[in-house]
Amino acid sequence: MDARLLDILVCPVCKANLEYRKASHELVCKPCRLAYPVRDGIPVMLADEARPLSTDEL
């Protein structure tokens, strides 16, 4: 994930900063407890595509 892109991307739901998790290829929003997929290097920033995170995953 390009660091410059990560600096400007925010959660589409709450506008919080996102954390990139390389192992799972996801961008994580901790306040919303959502993980947005990164497919072929492209972040999918749609709330409908995000998966809810469990407490253990945070």
Helices and strands as residue ranges (DSSP letters): H 3-8, E 19-21, E 26-29, E 34-39, E 42-43, G 47-49, E 51-52, G 55-57
